[in-house]
Amino acid sequence: MSHTEGLLDVAALPGLKIATYVSTASMAFNMYDYLLTLPTEVKYVWQANWGVGKVLYLLSRYPLLFAAPLELRRLTSHVISEVQCRVLYSLVAYVLALTLVFSETILIIRVWALWRRQTWVAIVFVCSAAAGAITGLVDILETTHSVAYLLNFSQPIVSLSYPICLAIGENRKLSIVSYVMIMVNAIAVFSLMAIVWIRSYRGVPFSSMMFTFYKDGLVYFAASLVTAIVNVIVISTQPREYTNLLFPTQAALNSVLSTRMLLNLRQTIRSDLRGVNSVLDSNARHGENGITGLSLRFAAETDGSTIVA
């Protein structure tokens, strides 16, 4: 019997089964949103030229979709081997983590552009993202070693229709740190967005593009922060079988909101080029705002848009 099997209590199985329901629901939510936005994606992403925005969009959206069948096999199959169990869990966990990274990058690039691509802003974002990525990677590596394979237990457990490939968070403190890093990064991005608004747009009418950017950015910030806080509360107060309960939910929400932000920006820009150009002209007249036309064009062009000031 392995270390994990020795620690696994049969009483933990209902909690682990709840975690499978949450994971399945998160994957279904992501797929549902994909089907809803597919016509818009075909129009504004598939037909666009290749660029940073298009690559980030695809990396934020499609790996999670491709991981859904792997996760469903892990959660529903009773004929996989222990090696397959660990491989499937590892693949899905890394896809979830990378989805979080790419989703955060979409918003970070736009905020960095609004800050005129200043070096210190890039350093803050890189350090914050690197710390979060390293912490998350270590957490995933430890959790991978805690994967429990129930076929090594008595047959009655399997006959209860519980998944046979389950994972239990071993290092709860490390998991908390991972989610705290997500919270810190979200707060940093939102704070820099707020500073730009206070310094440059307070009392100035928003263009449709900037309104869309701030609206979607606020929704993304709130959802990411609230989900991370709930994750920390669950890990701190609930048994360890709930440690990874909302990890798929965090990734699915970030993927949905970040890709919708790209689609909404691109749709707004295409439908209101005059509004975008008026913002560029306004900023050219008011250089003290600290946001140049070049920065706004950079923010827009990462969506694959072509804007002529």
C-alpha positions in Angstrom: 0.0 0.0 0.0 1.4 3.4 -1.0 1.7 6.4 1.2 -1.4 8.0 -0.2 -3.5 4.9 0.1 -2.5 4.6 3.8 -3.7 8.2 4.4 -6.9 7.8 2.4 -10.0 7.3 4.6 -13.1 5.8 3.1 -15.0 8.7 4.8 -13.2 11.1 2.4 -14.7 9.5 -0.7 -18.0 11.5 -0.7 -16.0 14.7 -0.6 -13.8 13.5 -3.5 -17.0 12.6 -5.4 -18.3 16.1 -4.9 -15.0 17.4 -6.4 -15.6 15.3 -9.5 -19.0 16.9 -9.9 -17.5 20.4 -9.6 -14.8 19.6 -12.1 -17.4 18.2 -14.6 -19.6 21.2 -14.2 -16.7 23.6 -14.8 -15.7 21.8 -18.0 -19.4 21.8 -19.1 -19.6 25.5 -18.4 -16.5 26.2 -20.5 -17.8 24.1 -23.4 -21.2 25.8 -23.2 -19.6 29.3 -23.3 -17.5 28.2 -26.3 -20.6 27.1 -28.2 -22.2 30.5 -27.4 -19.3 32.5 -28.6 -18.2 30.3 -31.6 -19.9 32.5 -34.2 -18.3 35.6 -32.9 -14.9 33.8 -32.6 -15.1 32.7 -36.2 -15.8 36.3 -37.3 -13.3 38.1 -35.1 -10.5 35.6 -34.4 -10.3 32.9 -37.1 -10.4 35.5 -39.9 -7.9 37.8 -38.2 -4.2 37.9 -38.9 -1.8 36.1 -36.6 -0.6 38.2 -33.7 -0.1 38.2 -29.9 -3.8 38.6 -29.2 -4.9 35.7 -31.5 -2.2 33.3 -30.0 -3.2 34.2 -26.4 -6.9 33.7 -27.3 -6.3 30.3 -28.7 -4.1 29.2 -25.8 -6.6 30.5 -23.3 -9.5 28.7 -24.9 -8.6 25.5 -26.7 -6.3 23.6 -24.4 -9.0 23.6 -21.7 -11.5 22.3 -24.3 -9.2 19.5 -25.3 -8.5 18.6 -21.7 -12.2 18.0 -21.0 -12.4 14.5 -22.6 -9.2 13.5 -20.6 -10.8 14.7 -17.4 -14.0 12.9 -18.1 -12.1 9.7 -18.8 -10.2 10.1 -15.5 -13.5 10.7 -13.6 -15.7 8.1 -15.1 -13.6 5.2 -16.3 -13.0 2.0 -14.2 -10.7 0.4 -16.7 -7.7 2.7 -16.6 -4.4 1.6 -15.1 -2.7 3.4 -12.2 -0.1 4.8 -14.6 -2.8 6.1 -16.9 -4.6 7.6 -13.8 -1.5 9.7 -12.9 -0.8 10.7 -16.4 -4.3 11.9 -17.0 -4.4 13.9 -13.8 -1.0 15.5 -14.5 -2.0 16.5 -18.0 -5.3 18.1 -16.9 -3.7 19.8 -14.0 -1.0 21.4 -16.1 -3.5 22.5 -18.7 -5.6 24.2 -16.0 -2.5 26.0 -14.7 -1.4 27.1 -18.1 -4.9 28.3 -18.9 -4.7 30.6 -15.8 -1.3 31.9 -17.0 -2.5 32.7 -20.5 -5.7 34.2 -19.3 -3.9 36.5 -16.9 -1.5 37.5 -19.7 -4.4 38.8 -21.9 -5.4 41.4 -19.3 -1.8 42.1 -18.3 -0.7 43.1 -21.8 -3.6 45.6 -22.1 -2.8 47.2 -18.8 0.9 47.3 -19.7 0.0 49.0 -23.0 -2.1 51.7 -21.2 1.0 52.3 -19.0 2.9 53.1 -22.2 4.8 49.8 -21.9 6.9 51.2 -19.0 9.7 48.8 -17.9 8.8 48.9 -14.2 5.2 47.9 -14.9 6.5 44.9 -16.9 8.9 44.0 -14.1 6.1 44.0 -11.6 3.9 41.8 -13.8 6.7 39.4 -14.7 7.8 38.9 -11.0 4.2 38.4 -9.8 3.4 36.0 -12.6 6.6 34.1 -12.2 6.1 33.7 -8.4 2.6 32.5 -9.0 3.6 30.1 -11.7 6.4 28.5 -9.7 4.2 28.1 -6.7 1.5 26.6 -8.7 3.9 24.2 -10.5 5.3 22.9 -7.2 1.8 22.5 -5.8 0.7 20.5 -8.9 3.8 18.3 -8.6 3.1 17.5 -5.0 -0.6 16.8 -5.7 0.3 14.5 -8.6 2.1 12.3 -6.1 -1.0 12.2 -3.9 -3.2 10.7 -6.6 -5.1 7.7 -5.1 -5.9 4.6 -7.2 -9.0 3.0 -5.7 -8.6 -0.4 -7.5 -5.9 -1.0 -4.9 -8.6 -0.9 -2.2 -11.4 -3.4 -1.5 -13.8 -4.1 -4.3 -16.9 -2.7 -2.4 -15.5 0.8 -2.7 -15.3 0.6 -6.5 -18.8 -1.0 -6.7 -20.2 2.2 -5.2 -19.6 3.9 -8.5 -16.9 6.2 -7.1 -14.2 7.3 -9.5 -11.1 5.2 -9.1 -8.7 7.9 -10.0 -8.7 10.7 -7.3 -6.4 13.3 -6.0 -6.0 14.7 -2.5 -4.1 17.9 -1.7 -1.1 16.9 0.4 0.3 20.4 1.1 -2.6 22.7 2.0 -0.3 25.6 2.9 1.3 25.5 -0.5 -2.2 25.4 -2.1 -3.2 28.5 -0.1 -0.1 30.3 -1.2 -0.9 29.5 -4.9 -4.3 31.1 -4.6 -3.0 34.0 -2.6 -0.6 34.7 -5.5 -3.6 34.7 -7.9 -5.3 37.2 -5.6 -2.1 39.4 -5.4 -1.8 39.4 -9.2 -5.5 40.3 -9.7 -5.2 43.2 -7.2 -2.0 44.5 -8.9 -3.6 44.5 -12.3 -6.8 46.1 -11.1 -4.9 48.7 -9.1 -2.9 49.7 -12.2 -6.1 50.0 -14.2 -7.6 52.2 -11.5 -4.6 54.5 -11.4 -4.7 55.0 -15.2 -8.4 55.8 -14.9 -7.9 58.3 -12.1 -4.9 60.0 -13.8 -6.3 60.1 -17.3 -10.0 59.5 -17.6 -11.7 60.8 -14.5 -14.2 63.3 -15.8 -13.5 62.5 -19.4 -16.1 60.6 -21.5 -15.0 57.0 -22.3 -14.8 55.8 -25.8 -16.7 52.6 -26.5 -13.4 50.7 -26.6 -12.2 52.0 -23.2 -15.6 51.4 -21.7 -15.5 47.8 -22.9 -12.0 47.3 -21.6 -12.7 48.6 -18.1 -16.1 46.9 -17.8 -14.7 43.5 -18.8 -11.5 44.1 -16.8 -13.6 44.8 -13.7 -15.7 41.7 -14.2 -12.5 39.6 -14.7 -10.9 41.0 -11.6 -14.0 40.5 -9.4 -14.5 36.9 -10.6 -10.9 35.9 -10.3 -10.5 37.5 -6.8 -13.7 36.0 -5.4 -13.0 32.5 -6.7 -9.5 32.7 -5.3 -10.8 33.8 -1.9 -13.4 31.0 -1.8 -10.7 28.6 -2.7 -8.6 29.8 0.2 -11.6 29.5 2.6 -12.4 26.0 1.4 -8.8 24.8 1.8 -8.5 26.4 5.3 -11.7 25.2 6.7 -12.6 21.9 5.0 -11.1 18.4 5.0 -8.2 17.9 2.6 -10.3 16.1 0.0 -11.7 19.5 -0.8 -8.3 21.1 -1.4 -8.6 21.1 -5.2 -12.4 21.6 -5.3 -12.5 24.9 -7.2 -9.3 24.6 -9.2 -11.1 23.7 -12.4 -13.7 26.4 -11.7 -11.0 29.1 -11.4 -9.4 28.0 -14.7 -12.8 27.8 -16.5 -13.9 31.3 -15.3 -10.6 32.9 -16.2 -10.7 31.3 -19.7 -14.3 32.3 -20.4 -13.8 35.9 -19.1 -10.5 36.6 -20.8 -11.5 35.3 -24.2 -14.8 37.2 -24.0 -12.8 40.3 -23.2 -10.8 39.8 -26.4 -14.0 39.2 -28.5 -15.8 42.2 -27.0 -12.8 44.5 -27.6 -12.5 43.3 -31.2 -16.2 43.6 -31.8 -16.3 47.1 -30.3 -13.3 48.3 -32.3 -14.7 47.0 -35.6 -18.1 48.6 -35.0 -16.8 51.9 -33.8 -13.5 52.8 -35.4 -14.4 56.5 -35.2 -14.7 56.2 -31.4 -11.3 54.6 -31.2 -9.6 57.2 -33.3 -11.3 60.0 -31.4 -9.7 58.7 -28.2 -6.3 58.5 -30.0 -6.7 62.1 -31.2 -7.8 63.3 -27.7 -4.8 61.7 -26.1 -2.6 63.3 -28.7 -4.0 66.7 -27.6 -3.6 65.9 -23.9 -0.2 64.4 -23.6 -0.2 64.9 -19.8 -2.7 62.0 -19.6 0.3 59.6 -19.9 -1.5 57.4 -22.4 -0.3 57.8 -26.0 -2.0 56.8 -29.2 0.7 54.3 -29.7 -0.2 52.6 -26.4 -3.9 52.4 -27.3 -3.1 51.1 -30.8 -0.9 48.4 -29.2 -3.7 47.5 -26.8 -6.1 47.1 -29.7 -3.8 45.4 -32.2 -3.1 42.6 -29.8 -6.6 41.6 -30.7 -5.6 41.3 -34.3 -7.3 44.6 -35.2 -5.8 47.1 -37.6 -6.4 50.7 -36.6 -5.1 53.6 -38.4 -4.9 56.7 -36.3 
